Amino acid sequence: MLDHEKGIKEYEGTLSRLKDQHALGGIWSDEEIVKLEQKLEEKKRKVYSQLTPWQRVEISRHPDRPRSVDYIENLFDSFEELFGDRLFQDDQAIIGGLGMIGDQKFVIIAQEKGNDTESRLKRNFGMPHPEGYRKALRLMKLAEKFKLPVLSLIDTPGAYPGLDAEERGQGSAIAVNLFEMAKLNTPMIVLLIGEGCSGGALAMAMGDTIGMLEHAYYSVISPEGCASILWKDSNMKEAAAEKLKMQAEDLLAMGIIDTIIDEPLGGAHQDTSAVYQSIKAFILTESKKLQNIPSDELLELRYQKFRKLGAFQSDSSSV
């Protein structure tokens, strides 16, 4: 339970007990129960309309939030997983393979955190090693060869920062992916489903269209990391979350993402079926649109999309 949800959960518990009493012939009328339910809905709307940036980060990290494996299972009619980078080993933090929605084929690359202790250890908490990014690139090249659109699901606290990852060329793997994605001759759809942190996210996110769930975040650094650097105090994470401007509305205004996909009140974990439907519609719509664009025009649009990021204005009169 997140801190901002405590009041809601207490109200839900009280309402549940009153309903039980009502079912046994208690003193509560049907009208009173309906009014209490309406008050609960109003309370939810008020709480979730006043979320701070940090509270939204907490939602993006909620343990019940759907992971990449859940989206793959519920969005695709069939999925055939592919393994390994053909250089070192298979990185379980990256899931990749071939999938179909109806008659539309995709190459899927996805960052996976896991949903319990065993799977989180297996997936390295969603922090890929160099071989994970090389595996993703191998699958992107496969998509290019067979003219299939790429779907990239982003959910990582960042690339793995360990010594062994650095020894195997973590920085180089990320840089090569960025270079190759810039000229990948096939449509690429990116969807941020949870955390999108640092180069670890960007190494799989140079897409022609970038969608983002309402409570996901996308940033050069985590709020805790930013607070540790700027204030030398990770407890300043709430201030950092506000200053980083990493929520979907901020990113849409800056042109960093293209679409915000709404979530149910409280986050994607509150109504996964609705989220799956919205995301499936987004994927199919964008895929159809991108595949109608000639390849040379697609590459130019992708180049211009990322070239203009970071544009700024200066006041020459003050110089």
Secondary structure, 3 states (H helix, E strand, C coil): CCHHHHHHHHHHHHHHHHHHHHHCCCCCCHHHHHHHHHHHHHHHHHHHHCCCHHHHHHHHCCCCCCCHHHHHHHHCCEEEEECCCCCCCCCCCEEEEEEEECCEEEEEEEECCCCCHHHHHHCHHHCCCHHHHHHHHHHHHHHHHCCCCEEEEEEECCCCCCHHHHHCCHHHHHHHHHHHHHCCCCCEEEEEEEEEEHHHHHCCCCCCEEEEECCCEEECCCHHHHHHHHCCCHHHHHHHHHHCCCCHHHHHHCCCCCEEECCCCCCHHHCHHHHHHHHHHHHHHHHHHHHCCCHHHHHHHHHHHHHCCCCCCCCHHHC
